């Protein structure tokens, strides 16, 4: 396991702080729960009345369990967990500021996240979300998920994901599928097909701009994550250097993310894009006309 990267090496910085809580995703978080990163140790949160669930507990981790249904018994869910990094919706999709206002960007981020979550759960996979705002994330979930508060000292997407994977929540899993939250065409079938390749080594889905939309790898990770510009090639190099077989997974359902106006155009031009929840939202907002005004005429 590689050494996790942190911005400071204060004693205890590598240990998760906060609480692992058990409550329903629709429950209202009480104020002290919002400080899980600042209050080390074990805390307990009561289950909602009538839920039949015990209080959660555990050392550190900044994670708490949000459950609304029974655990999936499929072997796939026991072996592979999906981890979705979720940026605060109010700060998401800044590269789309030229065609979407702040409120629209927030709504688009929420819509795509919910679509990915639905696909993950329908595929029979366990779900975890690492986010700076667990209260906001809990409000977006209606099904099983483990929420992990971001580390206050880890810097960058790769470090936050590695921090999340080091939490007790992942100890029982053999593989992780790291999945972006903005994949508007994600389907259960595509995710099951990808997760089915878990024993092949490292399998990735490349985005149009050379990023990594999905990364399936054995746990614990034997290489440092390389998210950022050109991450797909960097991940291939890092995984191969660790002695792992590396595979490309071609999947139109997972290859498109929504980062740029060009991605919006690609979604609306995709045979299934306009009918997707994100596509319907963009059409309702008149995005073809906005894109045309930017000279992207074939979006009309």
Helices and strands as residue ranges (DSSP letters): E 22-23, G 31-35, E 63-66, H 75-79, E 80-86, G 89-91, G 94-96, H 102-122, E 126-131, H 134-140, E 145-149, H 157-165, G 168-170, E 175-179, H 188-195, G 198-200, E 202-206, E 212-218, H 231-241, E 246-248, H 252-255, H 261-269, H 277-284, H 287-293, G 297-299
